[in-house]
Amino acid sequence: MITHEAGVAYGPWRAPTNIAAHAVGGIHHDETARALGMRGGTVAGSIHLEQFPPLLEHVFGPKWWRSGGLSLWFLTPTLHGEPVRCAARLCAGARTEIWMETEAGARVMEGTASLGPDPDSALRRRLAEVKPATDLRLLAGARSGDTGAAGPVRVPAADIDGHLPVITERLPEYETPTRFGGRVVPFNRLVDLFRTVEPSMVQVQGPFVGLYGAIELQFTAGPILADRDYAVEGRVLALGDSPRTETIWYEATLSEDGREVASFLHMSRLLKASSPLWAAPA
């Protein structure tokens, strides 16, 4: 149930599942995450995204599924089952502020949502401020402008069926094709679809542990449907670093029969402490 308070619409409290808790060696695995300074295995940011569509349709109307977007910077990782809720500031325009928060009031992620393309989205503003990297080891072979492609790629309906038991918002659109002429792909699986472009585009040196830093999804002729063949094209936009991470920004487009249907802006953090390349100074 969506509620209103002081000009803000809130989605219901949910307890997201860490669906990758079994993946030894990744940031969602308890032992691995704790060794890297986390409280435990983290819930994927793409899982948290799944709480936003009902709220954004409430704010912008049903057209949001066709041409809407959301742009989120990830702030505070959460663990399996920890309650969170999403929020959107009520507005009369085509863009609004959105965020997700814990019961203690900490922001899990924050950014903007829009109806129609938003060249001034939360992540586009952050991307414009990225400073050139000073020392890249994991990403030493990557360059801004590198491109990649994948396809045909698809999400089978059976894959959605397997995801429904752990999804936070089990929308009718994910289960029946009535509204859009096909079953809608939930955001977690949509992110996976875009990421199929990474192996052909991003060259990473050696083993590492990574985690999502930011995601923007924008529909141009949405939504994305199951059992459809799509093509993905991507391009590296920027490379950066910090004391604890190397970072890569890229954008990708998803098209069907040559027509763009959605785009993706992604920043990923590669943890230096997880790599032998950072075990000693260069």
Protein Blocks (a to p, Z undefined) as FASTA:
>chain_A
ZZdeehiacddddddddfklmmghiaklmklmmmnopabdcddfklmmmmmmmmmmmmno
jmlmmmgccddddfbdcdehiacdddddddfbfbdcdddddfkopafbgcdddedjdfkb
fklmmmmmpccdfbdfklmmgcehiacdeddddddfklmmmmmmmpfblcfklmpcklno
pacddfklmmmmmmmmmmmmmccehjdddddfbdcdddfbbcddehiacddddddfbdcd
dfkbccddddddddeehiafbdcdddddddfklpmklmpcZZ
